[in-house]
Amino acid sequence: MKKITTFTLLMVSFFAAAQQEKVDQKVNALLKKMTLEEKIGQLNQYTGDNAATGPITINENKQAEIKAGLIGSMLNVVGTRYTRQYQELAMQSRLKIPLLFGQDVIHGYKTTFPIPLAEAASWDLAAIELAARVAATEASASGIHWTFAPMVDIARDPRWGRVMEGAGEDTYLGSKIAYARVKGFQGNKLGDLNSVMACVKHFAAYGAAVGGRDYNSVDMSERMLLETYLPPFKAALDAGAATFMNSFNDLNGIPATANVHLQRDILKAKWNFQGFVVSDWGSIGEMVAHGYSKDLKAAALAAITAGSDMDMESNAYRYHLAELVKEGKVAVDLIDDAVKRILRKKFELGLFEDPYRYSDQKRADKALSNPENRKAALEVAQKSIVLLKNDNETLPISKNVKTIAFIGPMVKEYKANMGFWSVELPEVDYDKWVISQWDGLQNKVGKNTKLLYAKGCEVDGDNKDGFAEAVAAAKQADVVILSIGERRDMSGEAKSRSDLRLPVVQEDLVKAIQATGKPVVVLINAGRPLVFNWTADNVPAIVYTWWLGTEAGTAIANVLFGDYNPSGKLPMTFPREVGQVPIYYNHFSTGRPPKDEDAKNYVSAYIDLKNSPKFPFGYGLSYTKFNYADLKLSSTKMKNKETIKISFQLSNVGKVAGEEVVQLYLKDKFGSVVRPVLELRDFQKVKLNAGESKTIEFTIDKEKLSFYNNKLEWTAEPGDFEVMIGASSADIKLKADFELL
């Protein structure tokens, strides 16, 4: 069997190489026919005239330029009708080179899935891949070739609004999710009609923007870059990612768009990336505002030299590259390399064989009405919910409850449940397409349960006129559900916040409802970790619902009534106060670590606040209880090329079936550079019936022990290690020591 498998892999590899050679031959043949202006046209991307994700830029010459072969790609052109119209213009050009159509399909197309940070809370790689697969199927059927996702930026600062678009703070988890999302978007191979090209962004280190302020500078050591921020990009590349997008920030003084080290040295040389790099919206032109380039012409020179292949919406290449070539400042070889990379993808997508193959309205109608897509959205939404608190088993709510008061500004919202970066199609009535939280609860409860509603207040402001009605409804109820949080546009691009607290009016509403003495369940809708200390300390049950998408209401109702046992775990640390930010679990120790939470004097601590977070990375409750026992190591000593097998017994000692995310952390006790206090190095999501036990196994190898040493070499150093098995980064159940020889 092994010989057959090896032979099959060799044949697949040989066939793929032969196919690639044929594509390269076609690319080279076409390149020879192209003028310099036509080559530069392939490096130029324009937006459509509406539904823009950036400023709408009207270009009256757009159609003429497409006919002249001076545009290679467009974004924000949605639907088979419009993509076909623009493609027909491209087919009037001299060489009939088809356009690429890109779109921000971040967490769904028509069927909206949870925001990416919420999906990361599922710790369920198969579910995350499924969400991307459905999004790709719908988008590709609607004329889209290319999605500007996944975002794989590691983010440790919840002030940064774009945390909602990524996988959180951890490199290992983020790398696994990056791989899954690329596989989901691209499917079996590029060119399949249900596949879209992934675009891995933002290269690189954008998530470390100073002060959590979007577009801001980043300054970090090369070790931090290599060890913490780049691995998710490499994982995405290993999954076959077709394209990369550079980032808005400067890194150590060099804008990423002009960063030779990032794009030429690491991505294209060291990693041998064969796809193409697109700038972020206008980022080439923005290098003038950075104070890096004198003018747009100088910016074009810097970007093409650094390896930025396609210019999104700066017009820098369109108007200046030819001049730079004629002046001898840009070699034609640089232009040719960028053009080849783009043409190669167009051939792989099959666009030269049939430029309209993704613009089939019948296929679009079928894909966008597939009921299985909603089922997938519900599955992923349920898995993304995190139960933060459940004192006195307030949840799940009994199905025999007589009266429920559902209160808060989010209860009857529809589009809000889609969260930021959702695609809004003009033909969709989202008040009918999205299941609101009110609708979800109505569909869940029986005829014998009475539902009361009061809005209570707006998301922000100071108007408390609705409090009296809300309190009156609460007093009539057996249980109160409060739905509060951010607006959908309070997290996302350009949505940095200096204050992460719940708006005061909402926490005042919580206080008023809690004072009634009724059992209270709080749902928090948000795109990032928020600070809600009073609520966390006083309300018996808290459910973090993020923004869950099309099936939000049904998913939330299923969790509230116990039809789905929540299994989500936090992918980001939740601070007690914004003064702790940036805060993350895998920090370094210091020479004066506090021995406990009360230690304050002459140790690394705050005099007015605990060091620990409000809710730690990896945290999340269930309606059942899990017991960890009987940790075993196959050996306590390990040589470089050997492995150690880890096993322990996991038991569901509660009354209902549930899933537990078992987390393996490692600590390198000393090294040539200081190492984190602990690091996630593996995890499994395990489902157990009530009373069921299972032996869980992990393997530790050299790779899991490796890091960049004091010479920036990727290696594992001999020494003492501690393995920790836990339910979160702060809830370690089992420990053992071993030695790398």
C-alpha positions in Angstrom: 0.0 0.0 0.0 2.8 2.4 0.9 4.6 1.8 -2.5 1.3 2.4 -4.3 0.8 5.7 -2.4 4.3 6.9 -3.1 4.0 6.0 -6.8 0.6 7.9 -6.9 2.2 11.0 -5.3 5.0 10.9 -7.8 2.6 10.7 -10.7 0.5 13.5 -9.4 3.7 15.6 -8.9 4.9 14.8 -12.4 1.5 15.6 -13.9 1.3 19.0 -12.0 4.8 19.9 -13.2 4.0 19.0 -16.8 0.8 21.2 -16.6 2.8 24.1 -15.1 5.3 23.8 -17.9 2.5 24.1 -20.5 1.2 27.2 -18.7 4.6 28.8 -18.6 5.0 28.2 -22.3 1.7 29.9 -23.0 2.7 32.8 -20.7 6.0 33.3 -22.4 4.5 33.2 -25.8 1.9 35.8 -24.9 4.5 38.0 -23.2 6.5 38.2 -26.5 3.5 39.7 -28.2 2.9 42.4 -25.6 3.9 46.0 -25.8 5.4 47.7 -22.7 2.1 49.6 -22.2 0.1 46.3 -22.4 2.4 44.7 -19.9 2.0 47.6 -17.4 -1.7 47.3 -17.9 -1.7 43.9 -16.4 -0.2 45.4 -13.2 -3.0 47.9 -12.9 -6.2 47.3 -10.8 -9.3 49.6 -10.8 -12.4 49.5 -8.6 -15.9 49.4 -10.0 -18.1 52.4 -9.7 -20.1 51.3 -6.7 -20.0 49.0 -3.6 -16.4 50.0 -2.9 -14.5 48.9 0.1 -12.5 52.1 -0.1 -13.2 55.6 -1.5 -15.2 55.4 -4.8 -13.0 56.6 -7.6 -14.7 57.5 -10.8 -12.6 57.2 -13.9 -14.5 58.3 -17.1 -11.8 56.6 -19.3 -12.2 53.2 -17.6 -14.0 51.5 -20.4 -11.6 52.8 -23.1 -8.6 51.7 -21.0 -10.0 48.2 -20.7 -10.5 48.0 -24.4 -6.9 49.2 -24.9 -5.6 46.5 -22.6 -4.4 48.9 -20.0 -6.2 47.3 -17.0 -5.5 43.8 -15.8 -7.8 43.5 -12.8 -10.9 45.0 -11.2 -12.4 44.8 -7.7 -15.9 45.6 -6.4 -17.6 44.3 -9.6 -20.2 42.0 -8.2 -22.5 39.7 -10.1 -22.4 37.7 -13.3 -24.1 40.5 -15.3 -21.5 43.1 -14.5 -18.4 40.9 -14.6 -19.6 39.7 -18.1 -20.0 43.3 -19.2 -16.5 44.3 -18.2 -15.0 41.1 -19.6 -16.7 41.8 -22.9 -14.8 45.1 -23.0 -11.5 43.3 -22.3 -12.2 40.9 -25.2 -12.2 44.0 -27.5 -8.5 44.6 -26.6 -5.8 43.7 -29.1 -4.6 40.6 -27.3 -7.9 39.8 -25.6 -6.3 39.2 -22.2 -9.2 38.6 -19.7 -9.7 40.6 -16.5 -9.4 39.3 -13.0 -12.2 40.1 -10.7 -11.5 40.4 -7.0 -13.7 41.1 -4.0 -13.5 41.3 -0.2 -15.2 37.9 0.5 -14.0 37.8 4.1 -16.5 35.7 5.9 -19.1 34.7 3.3 -20.7 36.0 0.2 -24.5 35.9 0.2 -24.5 33.4 3.1 -22.7 35.3 5.9 -20.6 33.3 8.4 -19.3 34.5 11.7 -16.6 37.2 11.6 -13.2 35.5 11.3 -12.2 36.1 14.9 -15.4 34.4 16.0 -14.7 31.4 13.7 -11.3 31.2 15.3 -13.1 30.8 18.7 -14.4 27.5 17.4 -10.9 26.0 17.3 -12.5 23.8 14.7 -10.4 23.7 11.5 -12.8 21.6 9.5 -15.6 24.1 10.3 -13.4 27.1 9.3 -12.4 25.4 6.1 -16.1 24.7 5.4 -17.0 28.3 5.8 -14.4 29.4 3.3 -15.5 26.6 0.9 -19.1 27.8 0.9 -18.0 31.4 0.5 -15.9 30.4 -2.5 -18.7 28.4 -4.1 -21.1 31.3 -3.9 -18.5 34.0 -4.9 -17.1 32.0 -7.9 -20.6 31.4 -9.1 -21.2 35.1 -9.1 -18.3 36.0 -11.3 -15.6 36.5 -8.7 -12.2 34.9 -9.3 -10.3 36.2 -6.3 -11.0 37.0 -2.6 -8.9 39.4 -0.5 -8.7 36.9 2.3 -7.6 35.4 4.6 -6.2 38.0 6.9 -3.6 36.2 8.9 -2.1 39.1 11.0 -1.3 38.1 14.5 -2.9 40.7 16.8 -2.3 41.2 20.5 -4.0 44.6 20.8 -7.8 44.7 20.8 -7.8 48.4 20.3 -7.0 47.6 16.6 -10.3 47.3 14.9 -9.1 44.7 12.4 -8.7 42.0 15.0 -12.2 41.0 14.0 -10.8 39.9 10.6 -8.1 37.6 11.8 -7.5 34.6 14.1 -6.3 36.3 17.2 -3.1 36.5 19.2 -1.5 33.0 18.8 1.0 32.1 16.1 0.3 28.3 16.2 -3.5 28.6 16.2 -3.3 31.4 13.6 -1.1 29.3 11.3 -3.5 26.3 11.4 -6.4 28.6 10.7 -4.6 30.3 7.8 -3.9 26.9 6.2 -7.6 25.8 6.6 -8.9 29.0 5.1 -6.7 28.9 2.0 -7.7 25.3 1.5 -11.4 26.3 1.8 -11.2 29.2 -0.6 -9.1 27.4 -3.3 -10.6 23.9 -3.0 -9.0 21.1 -4.9 -7.3 23.4 -7.4 -7.4 26.7 -9.1 -9.5 26.6 -12.2 -12.3 24.5 -10.7 -15.5 26.5 -11.0 -16.1 26.5 -7.3 -12.7 27.8 -6.4 -11.4 31.4 -5.9 -7.9 32.5 -5.5 -6.9 33.3 -1.9 -5.0 36.5 -1.1 -3.0 36.3 2.1 -2.8 39.6 3.9 -1.3 41.8 5.2 2.3 41.2 4.5 3.5 41.9 7.1 3.2 42.6 10.8 0.2 44.9 10.3 -1.4 43.5 13.5 1.3 45.1 15.6 0.5 48.7 14.7 1.7 51.1 17.5 -1.1 52.0 19.9 -3.5 49.7 18.1 -4.1 52.6 15.6 -5.0 51.4 12.1 -2.4 52.1 9.4 0.2 53.0 12.0 3.9 52.2 12.2 5.3 48.9 13.3 8.7 48.4 14.9 10.0 45.0 16.0 13.0 42.8 16.1 13.8 40.4 13.3 13.3 37.5 15.7 9.8 38.7 16.7 9.0 39.1 13.0 10.2 35.6 12.0 8.9 33.7 15.1 5.6 35.4 15.8 4.2 37.3 12.8 5.5 35.4 9.7 4.5 31.8 10.4 0.8 32.2 9.5 1.9 33.6 6.1 4.2 30.7 5.5 1.4 28.2 6.5 -0.9 29.9 4.0 1.7 29.6 1.3 2.2 25.9 2.1 -1.5 25.5 1.6 -1.0 26.8 -2.0 -2.1 30.4 -1.6 -2.2 32.0 -5.1 -1.6 35.7 -4.1 -0.4 37.9 -1.2 -1.3 41.5 -0.3 1.2 43.8 1.3 0.3 46.0 4.2 -0.3 49.7 4.9 2.2 49.9 7.7 5.9 50.7 7.6 8.0 48.0 9.2 11.1 49.3 11.0 11.0 52.5 8.9 10.3 50.9 5.5 6.8 50.8 4.1 5.8 47.2 3.5 4.8 48.1 0.0 8.5 49.0 -0.7 10.0 46.4 1.6 12.6 44.4 -0.4 13.4 42.3 2.7 9.8 41.1 3.0 8.7 40.7 -0.6 11.9 39.9 -2.5 14.2 38.3 0.1 11.7 36.3 2.2 8.5 35.8 0.2 9.9 35.3 -3.4 13.4 34.1 -2.7 13.5 32.2 0.6 9.9 30.9 0.4 9.9 30.5 -3.4 6.5 32.1 -3.8 5.4 31.8 -7.4 2.1 33.8 -7.2 1.8 37.6 -7.3 1.7 40.3 -4.7 -1.0 43.0 -4.9 -0.8 46.3 -3.0 -3.4 47.2 -0.5 -5.8 49.9 -1.6 -3.7 52.9 -2.6 -0.7 51.8 -0.5 1.8 52.6 -3.3 0.6 56.2 -3.5 0.5 56.4 0.3 4.2 56.1 0.5 4.3 59.8 -0.4 2.4 60.6 2.8 4.6 58.2 4.7 7.5 60.5 3.8 9.3 57.7 2.1 8.7 58.6 -1.6 9.1 62.1 -3.1 6.1 61.7 -5.4 4.0 59.0 -7.1 6.7 58.3 -9.6 9.2 57.6 -6.9 6.6 55.4 -5.1 6.1 53.4 -8.3 9.9 52.9 -8.6 10.1 51.8 -4.9 7.2 49.4 -5.1 8.1 47.5 -8.3 11.7 47.2 -7.2 10.6 45.7 -3.9 8.3 43.1 -5.6 4.8 44.6 -5.5 3.4 43.2 -8.7 0.0 44.8 -8.9 -1.1 48.3 -8.1 -4.5 48.5 -6.5 -6.0 52.0 -7.0 -2.9 54.2 -6.9 -2.4 54.6 -10.7 1.3 54.7 -9.9 2.2 52.0 -12.4 -0.3 53.1 -14.9 1.2 56.6 -15.3 4.8 56.2 -14.3 6.3 52.7 -15.0 6.8 53.1 -18.7 8.6 56.4 -18.1 10.8 54.7 -15.5 11.7 51.9 -17.9 12.6 54.4 -20.6 14.8 56.3 -18.2 16.6 53.1 -17.3 15.5 53.2 -13.7 13.4 50.0 -13.9 14.6 47.0 -15.8 12.1 45.4 -18.2 12.9 42.1 -16.5 11.2 43.4 -13.4 8.0 44.2 -15.4 8.1 40.9 -17.2 8.4 38.9 -13.9 5.4 40.7 -12.4 3.3 40.2 -15.6 4.2 36.5 -15.8 3.0 36.0 -12.3 -0.4 37.5 -13.1 -0.8 35.9 -16.5 0.0 32.5 -15.0 -2.9 32.8 -12.6 -5.3 33.8 -15.5 -4.2 30.7 -17.4 -4.6 28.5 -14.3 -8.1 29.9 -13.8 -9.0 28.9 -17.3 -9.9 32.4 -18.3 -8.0 32.3 -21.6 -10.1 29.2 -22.6 -13.4 30.9 -21.6 -13.3 34.4 -20.1 -16.9 34.1 -19.1 -16.7 30.7 -17.4 -17.4 32.3 -14.0 -20.3 34.5 -15.3 -23.1 31.9 -15.6 -26.3 33.3 -14.1 -28.0 29.8 -13.9 -25.1 28.5 -11.9 -25.2 31.6 -9.7 -28.9 31.1 -9.0 -28.3 27.5 -8.0 -25.3 28.2 -5.8 -26.9 31.2 -4.0 -30.1 29.3 -3.2 -28.5 26.1 -2.0 -30.1 25.3 1.4 -27.0 23.4 2.5 -25.1 26.7 2.7 -27.4 28.0 5.5 -26.9 24.7 7.4 -23.2 25.2 7.2 -23.6 28.8 8.4 -25.6 27.5 11.4 -23.0 24.8 12.2 -20.1 27.3 12.2 -22.1 30.0 14.1 -22.9 27.5 17.0 -19.3 26.4 17.2 -18.1 30.0 17.4 -20.1 31.0 20.5 -18.1 31.3 23.8 -19.8 30.7 27.2 -17.9 33.0 29.5 -19.9 32.6 32.7 -22.6 30.3 34.0 -23.1 30.6 37.7 -25.7 28.4 39.3 -26.4 26.7 36.0 -28.4 29.7 34.8 -28.0 28.2 31.3 -29.4 26.4 29.5 -32.8 27.9 29.9 -35.6 25.4 30.6 -38.0 24.9 27.7 -40.8 25.0 30.2 -40.1 28.6 31.1 -43.3 30.6 31.2 -42.1 34.2 30.4 -38.9 35.5 28.9 -38.0 39.2 28.6 -35.6 39.8 25.7 -34.1 43.2 26.1 -31.4 45.3 24.5 -30.5 47.3 21.4 -29.4 44.2 19.4 -32.5 42.0 19.9 -34.3 42.9 16.7 -31.3 43.8 14.5 -30.9 42.0 11.2 -28.0 43.3 9.1 -26.0 44.0 12.3 -25.6 40.3 12.8 -23.5 40.2 9.6 -20.7 42.1 11.3 -18.1 44.2 9.5 -16.6 43.1 6.1 -19.8 41.4 5.0 -20.8 41.5 1.3 -24.1 43.4 0.8 -25.8 42.4 -2.4 -28.4 44.8 -3.7 -30.9 42.1 -4.6 -31.0 40.6 -1.1 -33.5 41.7 1.5 -31.4 41.1 4.6 -34.4 41.7 7.0 -35.7 38.4 5.5 -32.4 36.7 4.8 -30.7 37.1 8.2 -32.3 35.4 11.3 -32.4 38.1 14.0 -32.0 37.1 17.6 -35.6 37.8 18.3 -36.7 35.6 15.4 -34.4 32.8 16.6 -35.9 32.9 20.0 -39.5 33.0 18.7 -38.8 30.0 16.5 -37.4 28.1 19.5 -39.9 28.6 22.3 -43.2 26.8 22.4 -46.7 28.2 22.5 -46.7 28.1 26.3 -43.8 30.5 26.6 -44.5 34.3 26.5 -41.9 36.6 25.0 -41.6 40.2 26.1 -39.5 42.8 24.3 -38.0 46.1 25.2 -35.1 47.9 23.5 -34.0 49.6 26.7 -31.5 51.9 25.0 -29.4 52.6 21.9 -25.9 51.2 21.5 -24.3 54.4 22.7 -25.4 57.9 23.9 -26.9 58.7 27.2 -30.6 58.4 26.7 -32.2 56.2 29.4 -35.8 56.8 28.5 -36.3 53.2 27.6 -35.0 51.9 30.9 -38.4 51.9 32.7 -40.0 49.8 30.0 -37.1 47.4 30.1 -37.3 47.0 33.9 -41.0 46.5 33.8 -40.6 43.7 31.2 -37.9 42.1 33.3 -40.1 42.1 36.4 -42.8 40.2 34.6 -40.3 37.5 33.4 -39.0 34.3 34.8 -35.6 34.9 33.0 -34.2 37.9 31.3 -31.9 37.8 28.2 -30.0 41.0 27.5 -28.4 41.5 24.1 -25.8 44.3 24.1 -22.4 45.2 22.7 -20.9 47.1 19.7 -22.5 48.2 16.5 -21.3 46.1 13.6 -19.2 49.1 12.3 -17.4 49.7 15.6 -14.9 46.9 14.8 -13.2 46.6 11.5 -10.9 48.6 9.2 -10.3 52.2 10.4 -12.3 51.3 13.6 -9.6 51.6 16.2 -10.8 52.4 19.8 -9.0 53.8 22.7 -11.7 52.8 25.1 -12.8 49.1 25.0 -15.5 49.4 27.6 -19.1 48.7 26.9 -20.8 52.0 26.2 -21.8 53.3 29.7 -25.5 53.5 28.8 -25.6 49.7 28.1 -23.8 48.8 31.3 -26.2 51.0 33.2 -29.0 49.1 31.6 -27.4 45.8 32.7 -27.3 47.2 36.3 -30.9 48.2 36.2 -32.0 44.8 35.0 -29.8 42.9 37.4 -31.3 44.9 40.3 -34.7 43.3 39.6 -33.4 40.1 41.1 -34.4 38.0 38.1 -32.0 35.5 36.5 -30.1 37.4 33.8 -28.3 36.2 30.7 -26.1 38.7 28.9 -25.3 38.2 25.2 -22.3 40.4 24.1 -22.2 41.1 20.4 -18.8 42.4 19.3 -15.9 42.2 16.9 -13.1 42.2 19.5 -12.5 41.7 23.2 -14.3 44.3 25.2 -14.0 45.4 28.8 -17.2 44.8 30.9 -16.1 44.3 34.4 -19.3 45.2 36.3 -21.3 42.8 34.1 -18.6 40.1 34.4 -18.6 40.4 38.2 -22.3 40.6 38.8 -24.4 38.9 36.1 -24.7 35.1 36.5 -24.5 34.1 32.8 -22.6 35.7 29.9 -22.4 34.5 26.4 -20.0 36.1 23.9 -21.8 35.9 20.6 -19.4 38.1 18.4 -21.2 38.7 15.1 -22.5 35.3 13.9 -23.9 36.0 10.4 -26.9 34.8 8.5 -28.0 32.2 11.1 -27.1 34.2 14.2 -30.6 34.1 15.8 -30.9 30.3 15.4 -27.4 29.6 16.7 -27.9 31.8 19.8 -31.3 30.2 20.5 -29.9 26.7 20.2 -27.1 27.5 22.7 -29.5 29.3 25.2 -31.8 26.4 25.4 -29.2 23.7 25.4 -29.9 22.2 21.9 -26.2 23.0 21.2 -23.7 22.7 24.0 -21.2 25.7 23.6 -17.6 24.6 22.9 -15.9 27.9 21.8 -12.6 29.0 23.4 -11.2 32.5 23.3 -8.6 33.2 20.5 -7.6 36.4 22.2 -6.9 37.5 25.8 -9.6 39.8 27.3 -8.1 42.6 29.4 -9.4 43.9 32.7 -8.6 47.4 31.6 -7.3 49.0 28.4 -4.2 49.9 30.4 -3.0 46.3 30.2 -3.0 46.4 26.4 -1.2 44.8 24.6 -1.9 41.7 26.6 -1.3 38.2 25.5 -0.7 34.8 27.2 2.7 33.8 25.7 4.7 36.8 27.1 8.2 36.6 28.5 9.0 36.4 32.1 11.1 39.1 33.7 13.9 39.2 36.3 11.3 40.2 38.8 8.1 38.2 38.1 5.4 38.6 40.7 4.9 35.5 42.8 1.1 36.0 43.0 -1.6 38.5 42.1 -1.1 40.5 45.3 2.6 41.1 44.9 3.2 44.7 44.0 6.5 46.0 45.3 9.6 45.9 43.2 8.1 43.2 40.8 6.8 43.6 37.3 3.2 44.5 38.2 0.6 47.3 38.3 0.1 48.9 41.7 -3.6 49.5 40.8 -4.5 46.4 38.8 -3.9 42.7 38.7 -1.6 41.4 36.0 -3.9 38.6 34.9 -6.5 39.1 32.3 -10.3 39.1 32.9 -10.6 36.1 30.6 -7.5 34.3 29.4 -6.6 32.9 25.9 -8.1 29.5 25.3 -10.9 30.0 27.9 -14.5 28.9 27.4 -17.1 27.0 29.4 -19.4 24.1 28.6 -22.7 22.8 30.0 -20.8 19.7 31.0 -17.6 19.1 33.0 -14.4 17.5 31.8 -11.8 15.7 33.9 -8.2 15.4 32.9 -6.1 12.5 34.4 -3.3 10.0 34.1 -0.7 12.0 32.1 1.9 9.7 30.6 5.1 10.4 28.6 6.7 7.7 26.5 10.1 9.0 27.8 11.5 11.8 29.9 14.5 12.2 27.6 14.5 12.9 23.9 17.2 13.1 21.3 17.1 15.5 18.4 15.5 13.2 15.8 13.3 11.4 18.3 9.7 12.1 19.5 7.9 11.8 22.8 4.4 10.5 22.9 2.0 12.3 25.4 -1.2 10.6 26.5 -3.8 11.3 29.2 -7.4 10.4 30.0 -10.2 12.9 29.2 -13.6 12.2 30.8 -16.9 13.8 30.4 -18.1 13.7 34.1 -21.2 15.9 33.4 -24.8 15.0 32.4 -24.7 16.0 28.7 -22.6 15.4 25.7 -20.0 18.1 24.9 -16.8 19.1 23.1 -13.6 20.1 24.8 -10.7 21.9 23.2 -7.7 20.2 24.8 -4.7 22.4 24.6 -1.0 21.4 24.8 1.4 24.0 25.9 5.2 23.8 26.2 7.7 25.8 28.2 11.4 26.0 27.4 12.9 26.6 30.8 16.0 28.4 29.6 17.7 29.2 26.3 20.1 31.4 24.4 17.3 34.0 24.3 14.4 34.2 26.8 11.4 32.1 25.9 7.7 32.7 26.6 6.2 31.5 29.9 4.3 29.0 27.8 3.4 28.4 24.2 0.5 26.6 22.5 2.0 23.8 20.5 -1.0 21.5 19.7 -4.7 21.1 20.4 -7.6 18.7 19.7 -11.3 19.3 19.8 -12.8 16.2 21.4 -16.5 15.2 21.6 -17.6 13.0 24.4 -21.0 11.7 25.5 -21.9 12.0 29.2 -19.9 9.5 31.2 -17.6 8.7 28.3 -13.8 8.7 28.6 -11.1 8.7 25.9 -7.3 8.5 25.8 -6.0 11.6 24.1 -2.5 11.5 22.5 -0.1 14.1 21.3 3.4 13.9 19.8 6.3 16.2 20.6 9.0 16.4 18.0 12.0 18.7 17.4 9.8 21.2 15.4 7.5 21.8 18.4 10.6 22.7 20.5 12.3 24.9 17.9 12.7 28.7 17.9 15.0 31.4 16.5 18.1 31.4 18.7 20.5 34.3 19.4 21.9 33.8 15.9 18.5 33.8 14.3 18.8 30.1 13.5 15.7 28.0 13.6 16.7 25.2 16.1 15.8 23.3 19.2 18.4 23.8 22.0 19.1 21.0 24.5 17.7 21.6 27.9 14.7 21.2 30.2 11.1 21.5 29.1 7.7 21.4 30.7 4.7 20.0 29.0 1.3 21.3 30.1 -2.2 20.0 29.2 -5.0 22.4 29.9 -8.5 23.7 29.2 -7.0 27.2 28.7 -3.7 29.0 29.0 -4.5 29.8 32.6 -6.2 26.5 33.5 -3.5 23.9 33.3 -4.7 20.5 34.4 -1.6 18.3 34.0 2.1 18.9 33.9 5.3 16.9 33.4 9.0 17.6 32.7 11.3 16.2 30.0 14.7 16.9 28.7 16.0 17.4 25.1 19.5 15.9 24.9 
